[in-house]
């Protein structure tokens, strides 16, 4: 008698195992060998010891990195970087958290580290043919076009974005506001906010008092952690006096990159006062942060989150960015989401497809990849903690990745419609039927699609030369 061969059942695509958060020992790095725990928890020490250039990076890492990396970094800073280099010790410490036994191994570990890939980009990371998409733009979401007053973007019928400051404790190369945020680089001269902060805040508040249809205010920048606390608390107090405002969200990547800021006693006490006032007036107060990889979620991040929640903040949520070689697998996203939700008390909320800013082609994923990832992460997390992957379409706004009305995969062009008018379209009869395009990275297209773009760009260049 023939016995049927036994077959093993297919493996579960993702297997959850609880992983407690860890804080890498910063003293493993030569430049921080003598840094005490008290210094590490001091936000002023963190700010004062941010890494701003290759010389400072070398001082921290010692001889562990190959010279080729520093040359690669210098070339990128000179020719391609859209954001000035600024990395907090907290964030740098999460890169290559376990020092390898020899320098060659450390170089490999550091160069391939996912946090390094988006915080310290180098020339060899970038797409050699298309470092920028032909349709990229410095203000890719056209936010400045939608300012109702300086720094107040009105893209939606009931919610606005208030940019209080144009700086952050650290800078990310994929920043959607790279046209405004941070200092100029050799490749990009930045725009500047012109009004004094007090005047800009007063103009923002005055507009909101006169616009009862706005109920939701995202307070951002830059990063609200760079607004001196007395100024931020004063602004929030006046914002809470506007009866029609029902939701306030504070946007700060510093919760991940500089949690020490949010653990300061004066900030915790101030948040308690703001949260108490918000609760008394029935206003939902939340904090939104920006973590892209599980390595950056540490016990200090969880401690700072706990302090915000204990102060009375209703929710702390994460808005990450989907990036190639950083978090573009289901395992990457689920590892991060379980760390956020289960260990740090942060609700996974959104993952944005990387915006079409210059220099971002090597980070961006295709719409098809984003759609596949959305399906792949379903069913593992609680429904309320399953993040939506969204495409922030220029002139449209955030759309779930399955909401495209048409998708040409050969040329990498998706089309989207909207269901409301911005102030730019109040008299436009076609505003709700017009199709708005979004573009896949060219390196991911089939050869026929890349050839189509090559021909189109060549024709445009010829026409520009003829005009000159």
C-alpha positions in Angstrom: 0.0 0.0 0.0 1.3 3.4 -0.9 1.2 5.9 1.9 0.5 9.5 0.7 3.4 11.8 1.3 2.8 14.2 4.1 3.0 17.8 3.1 3.8 20.6 5.5 1.3 23.4 5.6 2.4 26.7 4.2 4.0 29.1 6.6 2.1 32.0 8.1 3.2 35.1 6.1 3.9 37.0 9.3 4.3 35.5 12.8 3.9 37.9 15.8 6.2 37.5 18.7 6.3 40.2 21.4 9.5 42.2 21.3 10.1 44.6 24.2 11.6 47.9 23.2 15.3 48.5 23.7 17.4 51.6 24.0 20.8 51.0 22.3 23.8 51.8 24.5 25.1 55.1 23.2 28.4 54.5 25.0 29.3 51.8 22.4 30.2 54.7 20.0 33.6 56.3 20.6 32.4 59.9 20.7 29.8 59.2 23.4 31.8 56.8 25.5 31.7 59.2 28.5 28.2 60.6 28.1 26.2 60.0 31.3 22.6 58.9 31.5 21.6 62.4 32.8 23.3 64.0 29.8 21.5 61.7 27.5 18.1 62.6 29.0 18.8 66.3 28.8 17.1 67.8 25.7 19.6 70.7 25.6 22.5 68.3 25.5 20.7 66.4 22.7 20.2 69.6 20.7 23.7 70.9 21.3 25.2 67.6 20.1 23.2 67.1 16.9 25.3 65.9 14.0 25.3 68.5 11.2 28.2 67.4 9.0 30.7 64.6 8.2 33.2 65.9 10.6 30.8 65.6 13.5 29.6 62.2 12.4 33.2 61.0 12.3 33.8 62.4 15.8 30.9 60.2 17.1 31.6 57.0 15.1 35.4 57.1 15.3 37.2 55.0 12.7 34.3 52.6 12.3 33.2 53.9 8.9 35.0 53.5 5.6 36.3 56.7 4.0 34.2 55.9 0.9 31.1 56.6 3.0 32.3 60.1 3.9 33.1 60.9 0.3 29.7 59.6 -0.7 28.1 61.8 1.9 30.1 64.8 0.9 29.1 64.5 -2.8 25.4 64.1 -1.8 25.5 67.2 0.5 27.1 69.2 -2.3 25.1 68.2 -5.3 21.8 66.6 -4.3 20.7 67.1 -0.7 17.4 69.0 -0.4 17.6 69.2 3.4 20.5 70.3 5.6 22.0 67.5 7.7 20.7 67.6 11.2 20.4 64.3 13.2 19.8 64.1 17.0 22.0 61.8 19.1 18.7 60.0 20.0 18.1 59.1 16.3 21.7 58.5 15.3 21.9 56.0 18.2 19.3 53.8 16.7 21.3 53.3 13.5 23.4 50.0 13.4 22.5 49.5 17.1 25.0 46.6 17.6 28.5 47.6 16.7 30.1 44.8 14.6 33.4 43.2 15.5 35.4 44.9 12.8 35.3 48.2 10.8 34.2 46.5 7.6 31.2 44.9 9.2 30.3 48.2 10.9 30.4 50.0 7.6 28.1 47.5 6.0 25.7 47.6 8.9 25.6 51.4 9.0 25.3 51.8 5.3 22.4 49.4 5.0 20.6 50.6 8.1 17.0 51.6 7.3 17.1 54.6 9.6 20.3 55.8 8.1 18.9 55.5 4.6 16.3 58.2 5.2 18.1 60.4 7.8 21.6 60.5 6.3 21.2 59.9 2.5 24.3 59.6 0.4 24.9 59.9 -3.3 25.0 56.2 -4.0 21.5 55.8 -2.5 20.0 58.0 -5.2 18.7 56.8 -8.5 21.6 57.3 -10.9 19.4 58.2 -13.9 16.4 59.8 -12.3 17.3 61.3 -8.8 14.1 63.3 -9.3 10.9 62.5 -11.2 10.4 64.9 -14.1 7.0 65.9 -12.5 8.5 66.5 -9.1 8.2 70.0 -7.5 9.6 71.7 -4.5 6.2 72.4 -3.0 4.7 69.1 -4.3 1.4 69.5 -2.5 1.0 73.2 -3.5 0.4 74.1 0.1 1.7 77.7 -0.3 -0.8 78.2 -3.1 -3.5 77.4 -0.5 -2.4 79.7 2.2 -5.3 81.8 3.4 -2.8 83.8 5.5 0.9 83.1 5.7 1.5 79.7 7.1 -2.2 78.6 7.2 -2.9 76.0 4.5 -6.6 75.4 3.6 -6.7 72.2 1.5 -9.9 70.7 3.0 -13.4 72.1 3.7 -13.3 71.6 7.5 -9.6 71.4 8.5 -6.4 73.5 8.1 -2.7 73.2 8.7 -1.0 75.9 10.8 2.7 76.2 10.2 4.1 78.0 13.2 7.8 77.5 12.5 10.0 76.5 9.6 12.5 74.5 11.6 12.7 71.0 13.2 15.0 69.3 15.8 16.2 67.1 12.9 15.7 67.0 9.1 14.5 64.2 6.9 15.5 64.1 3.2 12.0 63.1 2.1 10.4 66.1 3.8 7.2 67.2 1.9 7.9 70.9 3.0 11.5 70.8 1.8 10.9 74.1 0.0 10.3 75.9 3.3 11.7 73.9 6.1 15.3 74.1 7.3 18.3 75.9 6.0 19.3 76.2 2.4 21.6 73.6 0.8 23.9 74.0 -2.2 21.2 72.4 -4.3 18.1 74.2 -2.9 17.6 77.8 -1.7 14.8 77.8 0.7 11.7 80.0 0.9 11.2 82.0 4.0 8.3 82.9 6.3 8.2 86.7 6.3 5.9 87.6 9.2 7.2 87.7 12.8 6.0 84.6 14.6 3.6 86.6 16.9 2.1 88.4 13.8 1.7 85.1 11.9 0.0 83.5 14.9 -2.4 86.4 15.3 -3.2 86.3 11.6 -3.9 82.6 11.8 -6.2 83.0 14.8 -8.0 85.9 13.3 -8.8 83.9 10.2 -10.1 81.0 12.2 -12.3 83.3 14.3 -13.8 84.5 11.0 -14.2 81.0 9.5 -16.7 78.9 11.5 -16.6 76.1 8.9 -13.1 75.1 10.1 -13.3 72.6 13.0 -9.9 70.8 12.9 -6.5 72.5 13.2 -3.2 70.7 12.7 -0.5 72.7 14.4 2.8 71.9 12.7 5.7 73.5 10.9 8.5 72.4 10.9 8.0 70.8 14.3 6.1 72.3 17.2 8.9 71.1 19.4 10.9 74.0 18.0 8.3 76.6 19.2 9.3 77.8 22.7 6.9 76.3 25.1 5.4 79.5 26.5 4.7 80.7 22.9 3.1 77.3 21.9 1.0 77.2 25.1 -0.2 80.7 24.5 -1.2 80.0 20.9 -3.0 76.8 22.0 -4.8 78.6 24.7 -6.1 81.3 22.3 -7.0 78.5 19.8 -9.1 76.8 22.4 -11.1 80.0 22.9 -12.5 79.6 19.4 -15.8 77.8 19.9 -15.9 76.3 16.4 -12.6 74.5 16.8 -13.2 70.9 17.9 -10.0 69.0 17.1 -6.4 70.1 17.6 -3.5 67.9 16.5 0.1 68.8 17.4 2.6 67.5 14.8 6.0 66.5 16.1 8.6 64.1 14.9 10.5 65.1 18.0 8.5 62.5 20.0 10.6 59.9 18.1 13.8 61.9 17.4 14.0 63.9 20.6 11.6 62.4 23.2 13.7 64.2 25.9 11.9 67.4 24.8 8.5 66.0 25.7 9.7 64.7 29.1 10.8 68.1 30.4 8.8 68.9 33.6 7.8 72.4 32.2 6.5 70.8 29.0 4.6 68.0 30.8 3.0 70.5 33.2 2.1 72.8 30.3 0.5 69.9 28.4 -1.5 69.1 31.4 -2.9 72.6 31.5 -3.7 72.6 27.8 -5.3 69.1 27.9 -7.4 70.1 30.9 -8.7 73.2 29.1 -9.3 71.1 25.9 -11.3 68.5 27.9 -13.3 71.1 29.7 -14.4 72.6 26.3 -15.0 69.2 24.6 -12.0 69.6 22.2 -10.1 66.5 21.1 -6.4 67.1 21.6 -4.0 64.7 20.0 -0.3 64.4 19.1 0.9 63.1 15.8 4.4 61.8 15.4 6.5 60.3 12.6 8.2 56.9 13.0 9.3 55.0 9.9 11.1 52.0 11.3 10.9 49.8 14.4 14.5 50.6 15.4 13.6 54.2 16.2 10.9 53.2 18.7 12.7 53.0 22.0 11.8 53.0 25.7 12.4 56.8 25.8 9.9 57.2 23.1 7.4 55.1 25.0 8.1 57.0 28.2 7.5 60.4 26.5 4.3 59.0 25.0 3.1 57.8 28.4 3.8 61.3 29.8 1.7 62.9 27.1 -1.2 60.5 27.6 -1.0 60.8 31.4 -1.1 64.6 30.9 -4.5 64.2 29.3 -3.7 64.1 25.6 -6.5 62.0 24.0 -4.4 60.1 21.5 -0.8 59.8 20.2 -0.8 58.7 16.6 1.9 57.9 14.0 2.0 59.1 10.5 4.9 57.4 8.7 6.1 57.5 5.2 6.3 54.4 3.0 9.9 54.3 1.7 11.9 51.8 -0.3 14.6 49.9 1.6 13.3 51.4 4.8 9.8 49.9 5.5 8.5 48.6 2.1 7.7 45.1 3.2 4.8 43.7 5.3 7.2 42.5 7.9 8.7 46.0 8.2 5.4 47.7 8.6 3.9 45.1 11.0 7.1 45.1 13.2 6.8 48.9 13.4 3.1 48.9 14.1 3.3 46.3 16.9 6.1 48.2 18.5 4.1 51.4 18.3 0.7 50.0 19.4 1.7 47.3 21.8 4.8 48.7 23.4 4.9 52.5 23.0 1.2 53.5 23.2 1.2 55.1 19.8 -1.7 54.4 17.4 -0.6 53.5 13.9 -2.6 55.9 11.8 -1.2 56.6 8.3 1.6 55.6 6.0 1.9 58.1 3.2 3.4 57.2 -0.1 6.5 59.4 -0.4 5.6 62.8 -1.9 7.0 63.9 -5.2 9.7 66.2 -4.0 13.0 66.5 -5.8 15.6 63.9 -4.9 13.1 61.4 -3.6 13.0 58.8 -6.5 15.1 56.2 -4.7 12.7 56.3 -1.7 9.4 56.2 -3.6 7.3 53.1 -4.2 4.8 52.4 -6.9 1.1 52.6 -6.3 0.8 48.8 -7.0 3.4 48.1 -4.3 1.5 50.3 -1.8 -1.8 48.5 -2.6 -0.2 45.1 -2.1 1.2 46.2 1.2 -2.2 47.5 2.4 -3.7 44.1 1.7 -0.7 42.3 3.3 -1.0 44.0 6.7 -4.7 43.5 7.1 -5.9 41.1 9.8 -2.9 41.2 12.1 -3.5 44.3 14.1 -6.7 45.4 15.8 -8.9 47.2 13.3 -8.6 50.5 15.0 -4.8 50.2 14.9 -4.4 49.0 11.3 -2.9 52.0 9.5 -4.2 53.2 6.2 -1.7 53.6 3.4 -2.6 56.8 1.6 -1.5 58.8 -1.4 -1.5 62.6 -0.9 -2.4 63.6 -4.4 -1.5 67.2 -5.4 -4.7 69.4 -5.5 -6.7 66.5 -4.2 -5.6 65.5 -0.7 -5.2 62.2 1.0 -6.7 59.2 -0.7 -6.6 55.5 0.3 -4.4 53.7 -2.2 -7.2 51.7 -3.7 -9.2 54.9 -4.5 -7.4 55.6 -7.8 -10.0 55.8 -10.6 -7.5 54.7 -13.3 -4.0 53.3 -13.2 -1.6 53.1 -16.2 1.0 50.7 -14.9 3.2 50.9 -18.0 3.8 54.6 -17.7 3.3 54.7 -13.9 0.5 57.2 -13.9 -2.5 57.0 -11.6 -5.5 59.3 -11.7 -7.6 60.5 -8.8 -10.7 62.6 -8.3 -12.0 64.6 -5.4 -15.3 65.2 -3.6 -14.9 68.8 -2.4 -13.7 72.1 -3.6 -10.8 74.1 -2.1 -10.9 77.9 -2.1 -9.0 77.7 -5.4 -11.9 75.9 -7.1 -15.0 77.5 -5.7 -16.1 78.7 -9.1 -14.8 75.7 -11.1 -17.6 73.6 -12.4 -15.3 70.7 -13.2 -13.5 70.6 -9.8 -15.3 67.3 -8.8 -14.9 65.5 -12.1 -11.3 66.5 -13.1 -8.8 63.7 -12.9 -5.5 64.5 -11.1 -2.3 62.5 -11.9 0.2 60.9 -9.5 3.4 59.2 -10.8 5.3 56.0 -10.0 9.1 56.1 -9.7 10.5 55.7 -13.2 13.0 53.0 -12.2 10.1 50.7 -11.4 8.5 51.0 -14.8 8.8 48.4 -17.6 11.3 49.3 -20.3 8.5 50.6 -22.6 7.3 53.0 -19.9 10.8 54.3 -19.2 11.4 54.8 -22.9 8.1 56.8 -23.1 9.3 59.1 -20.4 12.8 59.4 -21.9 11.2 60.6 -25.2 8.9 63.0 -23.4 11.7 64.6 -21.3 14.0 64.8 -24.4 11.3 66.6 -26.3 10.7 69.0 -23.5 14.4 69.7 -23.2 14.6 70.4 -26.9 11.6 72.8 -26.8 13.2 74.7 -23.8 16.5 75.0 -25.7 14.7 76.3 -28.8 12.9 79.0 -26.7 16.3 80.1 -25.3 
